[in-house]
Amino acid sequence: MDEPPQTVARRTGPRGEVVLRRRTLEDGSVDELIVNGAFAMDSAETGSERALAALAWPGARVLVGGLGLGFTTEAVLAERVASVDVVELEEALVGWAYEAVTPRLGRLARDPRVRLWVADVVTVLTGTDDRPAGPSAATPPPGAGVEPNGPTGPWDAILLDVDNGPDFLIHAENAALYGTDVLRSALRRLTPGGLLAIWCQGPHAGLRARLEALSPTAREERHVVQRGRHRIAYVIYTVHAPG
Ligand SMILES: C[S@@+](CC[C@H](N)C(=O)[O-])C[C@H]1O[C@@H](n2cnc3c(N)ncnc32)[C@H](O)[C@@H]1O
């Protein structure tokens, strides 16, 4: 029988608990991230998180929505991008990156191309005034590449993985992210021809229709992965800003 997972780090914030757990298996270990009571992700199979990152390209300035365990951001860096603004709602996760609670998070916090922000990505994309003034409530080390006024873009690519999809939200307030107004704002934050990509746990007809209404460039791409005995078809939606 599997051993119960070990709690690596736990913090209670304004929206609930953020927990990093580790499961020890016969052939290694798996990290699990629980946010606000919702299973956000684990490290067992991260092919689709990295597929999202593979949409970036050398020299691009990228916004990643949702730090999580850092798989997407790490893979974005491997695409030889110029910079990555990572916007993460949970201060705990940004703090754990600066504390190198996992080696991957630590590497990201130390990479000079990465700026970690504690902020709501919806607020960042819409540019509303209640956006936090500072980059990170967790105190970054000197020279971490953090700017004082929040990320405003423009970006060449915006890569979003903050929920399990519009039909499985980590926070109810995130529903706005998948609505036409915020999607339109996101496209306006892109450089001409820039890319908006959204990770989803499966196809979502409503989101697809909204993206198609915004641009004829909207696409739905499935990424089939094997998780244990299950094959799961994740979906990445993409759409381009006008060129
Ligand atoms: C599924 S995880 C991201 C996984 C990540 N792609 C990776 O490879 O490790 C979702 C992350 O988005 C964050 N998040 C949820 N809502 C958010 C929001 N509105 N703004 C910014 N981050 C948010 C969660 O706290 C969590 O860290």
The ligand as an SDF file (V2000), in Angstrom:
LIG
                    3D

 27 29  0  0  0  0  0  0  0  0999 V2000
   -2.1610   24.1950  -12.1890 C   0  0  0  0  0  0  0  0  0  0  0  0
   -1.1050   25.2650  -11.3140 S   0  0  0  0  0  0  0  0  0  0  0  0
    0.0560   25.7730  -12.5420 C   0  0  0  0  0  0  0  0  0  0  0  0
    1.0160   24.7030  -12.8990 C   0  0  0  0  0  0  0  0  0  0  0  0
    2.2020   25.1890  -13.7120 C   0  0  0  0  0  0  0  0  0  0  0  0
    1.8170   25.3380  -15.1100 N   0  0  0  0  0  0  0  0  0  0  0  0
    3.3640   24.2480  -13.6130 C   0  0  0  0  0  0  0  0  0  0  0  0
    3.8620   23.8170  -14.6550 O   0  0  0  0  0  0  0  0  0  0  0  0
    3.7980   23.9160  -12.5110 O   0  0  0  0  0  0  0  0  0  0  0  0
   -2.1000   26.7110  -11.1830 C   0  0  0  0  0  0  0  0  0  0  0  0
   -1.4230   27.8540  -10.4650 C   0  0  0  0  0  0  0  0  0  0  0  0
   -2.1390   29.0610  -10.7470 O   0  0  0  0  0  0  0  0  0  0  0  0
   -2.2650   29.8260   -9.5580 C   0  0  0  0  0  0  0  0  0  0  0  0
   -3.4220   30.7080   -9.7110 N   0  0  0  0  0  0  0  0  0  0  0  0
   -4.7370   30.4100   -9.5690 C   0  0  0  0  0  0  0  0  0  0  0  0
   -5.4990   31.4790   -9.8390 N   0  0  0  0  0  0  0  0  0  0  0  0
   -4.6600   32.5000  -10.1660 C   0  0  0  0  0  0  0  0  0  0  0  0
   -4.8540   33.8550  -10.5480 C   0  0  0  0  0  0  0  0  0  0  0  0
   -6.0720   34.3700  -10.6500 N   0  0  0  0  0  0  0  0  0  0  0  0
   -3.7590   34.6100  -10.8090 N   0  0  0  0  0  0  0  0  0  0  0  0
   -2.5100   34.0790  -10.7170 C   0  0  0  0  0  0  0  0  0  0  0  0
   -2.2750   32.7890  -10.3530 N   0  0  0  0  0  0  0  0  0  0  0  0
   -3.3270   32.0080  -10.0830 C   0  0  0  0  0  0  0  0  0  0  0  0
   -2.4070   28.7620   -8.4870 C   0  0  0  0  0  0  0  0  0  0  0  0
   -2.1130   29.2850   -7.2020 O   0  0  0  0  0  0  0  0  0  0  0  0
   -1.4110   27.7050   -8.9650 C   0  0  0  0  0  0  0  0  0  0  0  0
   -0.1240   27.9600   -8.4870 O   0  0  0  0  0  0  0  0  0  0  0  0
  1  2  1  0
  2  3  1  0
  2 10  1  0
  3  4  1  0
  4  5  1  0
  5  6  1  0
  5  7  1  0
  7  8  2  0
  7  9  1  0
 10 11  1  0
 11 12  1  0
 11 26  1  0
 12 13  1  0
 13 14  1  0
 13 24  1  0
 14 15  1  0
 14 23  1  0
 15 16  2  0
 16 17  1  0
 17 18  1  0
 17 23  2  0
 18 19  1  0
 18 20  2  0
 20 21  1  0
 21 22  2  0
 22 23  1  0
 24 25  1  0
 24 26  1  0
 26 27  1  0
M  CHG  2   2   1   9  -1
M  END
$$$$
